[in-house]
Amino acid sequence: QVQLVESGGGLVQPGGSLRLSCAASGNIFSIYAMGWYRQAPGKQRELVATITSGGSTNYADSVKGRFTISRDNAKNTVFLQMNSLKPEDTAVYYCNADVRTFDMTTRAYWGQGTQVTVSS
């Protein structure tokens, strides 16, 4: 019913920047919140940042001051601007959206993930 398409991952040097994008499409009535999660090898998936339709944001302590989440509600798109990247930011980053579809049910949808590698 709903697909999330991510882009922007890649390889950067420590201290560099990347901007991730995720666009939701499909049988969407509304999206309550969107966010980014990441999973490094051998670790659990963790929250990076979330944003509600009203613009309220939450960040993991590890990325506060370095990452910024934003969204374009009209385009059902969420962005993650990542600055001052560190090797420990290396992970697969997943886009998430809490979506209400036209059948009036709501659940979380996930993107396929995009690899972010921070290394010299």
C-alpha angles and dihedrals in degrees: 000000000000131000129192116204118197131196140167104065123132148113121312137166121249109280092028131118140237133181118212123200131194126185123193121210139169136059094358124160095169141332117227099187140356130196152158128248130179138203126198122195111285094008135100121256109268136194116257103175140332135196131193127218087259093055102256111148139201127191136190111249090241093063103035111127092017106059129052125194122202138162143205105217094191090058097036088235132140127195135199117201108198118194133173090023119200131201088250088063088070108120145107107280118213128198117222133190133181100218133189108205128201092267084066095244123128130209143142122273126195136206123228093255133248125231119241115188122184111192142129 
